[in-house]
Amino acid sequence: MSDYLIRGTAFDGQVRAFAIRSTDSVGEATRRQDTWPAASAALGRTMTISAMMGSMLKGEDKLTTKIEADGPIGYIIADSNAHGDVRGYVKNPHVNFDLNEQGKLDVARAVGTNGTLSVVKDLGLKNHFTGQVPIVSGEVSEDFTYYFVSSEQIPSAVGAGVLVNPDLTIKASGGFIIQMMPEADELTIKKVEKRISEIRPISTLIDEGYTPEDILDEIFHEEGWKQLSSTDVRFKCQCSKERLENAIMSLGNDEINQMIQEDGGAEATCQFCYEVYHFNVDELEQLKQ
């Protein structure tokens, strides 16, 4: 099964829902960055939720999420769009601890509990939309739940989970976002809250072969829901040699001359995909203005 996400509604439009399988996409990111288990889980949860948030956009709109707190991983950044493209990286990938009291990867300890979650939406306008909230737990899902309620005033339940194999590959990754529309009544809210409190860990469901459709079946149970769309999800980096050329040009001729004279060229590595780009002296000369 490849990665994909679905969008749907329930309770006659009172609730909108998103569910995703992100195992392969998270696996590609963690493989490229050689992340250890706790860092993999933190990065995977952030990418998973960001991918679902990207599906809320339209056209060529883009979204960047950043979690920066006082934990040893430093910060996590994830980019996504409406086409199912997602990428992410963690500043310090080699972070792991013993399992926490619940027998799970200690994501909160890796992320930290004092910091911020920020979301920047590039909607093709002159100014980007930016929302920022304090970290409330460091568990990522709870932090995004607070973001939706506080910054976008949308009562939401966010769940994301990642299972890591002993060889550090990703065994399962997925998530859901359930949001209450303004017309949602109290009875609907209570029913959804009850079902979400009863659902088993999302990573366990994905590991057992549950599809995004199965996840929403679990949440809405006998109430039923209606699927609106399905989008393939993939790890896709936006880096290119051309983009790095523009970045080097922006440094100015003095900086380029220094690269030529001191280093005999230049080398740049993308933080997201770890692709390495080389520039020889002739290429650097051509970038001078």
N, C-alpha and C positions, 0 to 999 in steps of 0.2 A: 504494500500500500504506500503510495506517495503522499507527501504532505499536501493538505488542502484545508481551507476553512469554509464555513457556511454561515450565512446570515438568515435569520428567521424572526417570526413574531409569534406571540402566544396570547391567550386570554383576549381574543378579539382586538388585537393591536395595542393592548395596555402594556405589553412587555415586548422589548426587542432583545434578540439573543444572538450570540456569536459563539462558535466552537471551532477548535482547530486541532489538527495533528501536526506537530512541528518537529518530529524526531529527526528527520534527515537534515533539515535546515540547521537545527541546533548542533547536530552531529558534525556538520561541515565546519561550522564556526569554531567549535571546540577542538576539532582535529587540527585546523590550521593554526590555532593559537596555543595548542598543547596545554589546555587548562586542566587543573586538578579538580576533584569532585565538587567541593563547595563552590569554587569559582564557576564551574560548569553549570551548576544548578542556578546560581544567581544570574549568570549570563543567559542561560536558556529560558528562565522565567521572564526576564526582561524582553528578550527577542519575541517570545511567544505572545505576550500581551501587546507588544508594539505592532506585531503583524496584524492582530485583530483590530487594533486602533487604526492601522493603515487602511483597512477595508471600509472604515467609516468615511474616508475621503472620496473625492471625485477626480476624474481626469488625471492630470499630471501633478496633482497636489502631493506633497511629501510631508513626512513627520519625523522628528527626532526626539527621542526620550533620553534623559540622562539621570542616573542615580549617583549622587556623590555624597558619601557619608564618611564616618570616622573609622570604618573597618579596614582591614589590611588589603582588600582588593583595590582600594582607591576609588575608582569610579567605573561605571558601566555606561556605555552609549549604544543605542540601537537606532537604526534608520529603517523606515518602511514606507510603502506607498499603496495606492489602491489596486495595483496589479499583482500583489502577492509577493513582491520582492522585499526581502528583509536581510539585514546584516547587523552585526554587533561586535563589540569587543570590550574586554575588561582590562584595566590598566595593569593589574598584577595578576596574571593567570595562575601562578603557582601558589594557591592558597587552599588549605584543607585542614580540617579538625576532626576529632572524634565525633561520632554521632551525638546529637543532642538528647535531651531527656525523653523525647518522643521517639527516639530511634531513627531520626531522619538527619539528612545532611544539615549542618549548622549554617544555614544561609545568613541568618540574622547576625551571627558573629562575624562572618566574612564581610558582609555589607556594612555593618555598623547601624547604630540606632539614632545617631545625631547627625543630621544632614538634610539634603533636599532632593526632591524629585521634580524635574522640570520637563515640560513638553513644549516643543516648538513646532508649529504647523506652518509650512510654506504653502500658502493657498494661491500663489501667483499674484499676490498684491504687493504694493510697495512695502508695507510693514508686515512682519510675520506675527502670528498670534503666539503669545508665550504665556504659559501658566506654570506656576511654581508653588509647591506645598512642602511643608516639613515632612521628613521621614517619620512614620508612626511606629514601625516595628522592625524594619529591615528585612522582612520576609518577602518583600516585593509585591505579592498579590494584595496584601492589606494596604500597602502604600499606594498602589494604583486605585484601589477602591476609595481611599480617602481623597485622592486627586479628583476623581470624577464627581464626588459629592461636593467637595470644597471649591474646586476651580471651575467646573463646568455645570454645577448645580444639577447633576443627574444622579439620583439614587441608583447605585450599581453594586453588583457583587462580582468580584473578579477572582478567578481561580487559575493557577498555573502550576504545573509540576514537572519535574525532571528526574528520571532514574538513570544512574550512571553505572555501567558495568565495571567489574574489577580491572579490566584492561583500559579503563578510562574512556571507552567509547560510550555513546549515548544509547541507552536501552529503550527509553520511551520519553516522549515529551509532548505536552498538549495543554489545552486550557479552555476557558470559557469566560465570556462577559455577559452578564444578564443585567439589563437596564429597565427601570420603571419609567414609563412615559407619564406625562402630566396627568392624564386621565385615569391612571391606575388607582383602583379603589383599595381600601384597607384590607378587605378579604383576599384580594389577589396578592397583595404584598405579603401577607402572612403565609399564604400557601406556598409562594415561591421561597420565602425565607426558610420555611420548614423543610422543603425538599433539598435546598442547598445544604442545610445543616446535616442532612442524612446521607448525602452522596459520599461514596468512598473517594479516596485520593485520586485526583485526575490522572496522575502518572500511572497508577495501578490499572485504571480502566484502559488507558492507551496500551499498556503492556499486555493486557488480556485481549487485545484486538478490537477494542471499541472504536468505532468511527466517530467523527464529529456528530453525525446524525444520532448515533446511539447515545452520545453524551446528553444531547438535548432531550432525547426520549427519557433518560434517567431523571433529568431535572423536572420536566413537565409531566412525566408520568401519564396518568389517565386523562389529563386535561387536553393533551394534544397541542401541536404547534404547526406552523406553516413555513416551509422553506422558501426564501426569496431568491437566494443566489448561492453559487459555489465558485470558489476561486482557488486555483493551484497556488501553492506557496513554495518558495525556493530561496535558498541563500544566494544572493546576488550582490556583488560588490560593484560600486560605481567608479572605481579607480581606473585610470588609464595613463599612458605615457603623456598624452596630450595635456591632460589636466595638470600633471606634474611639471610639464614644460611651462605652462602658464604660471604656476607657482614660482618656478625658478626665475622667470622673466620679471615677476613682480619684486624680486629681491634687489634688482638694479645691477648695473654693469660692474660696480666695484666688488660686490659680493660674488658675482660670476667669475670675475678675474681672479679673485682669491681662490675659488674652487679649482680653477685651471692651474694656477701657479703652485699652490700648496698640495693639492690632491691629485692633479692630473686627470680630473674627471669628477663625477658625482654619482652617488648611489642613494636611492630612496626606497624605503619599505612602507607599504600600505599597512596601517594599523589594523584594518579590518580583515584583510585576506592574506596578509604577509607576503604578497607579491613583491618581488624586488625589481626595481627599474634602474638601469645603468645609463649614464650619459658620458660619452667620451669627450675629448677636448674639442673636436670638430663640431659636435652637437651643441656643446655649451657656447662656442663662438657664434653659432647661428642664432642663439637665443638673446644675444646682446643687442640692445637697441641704440 
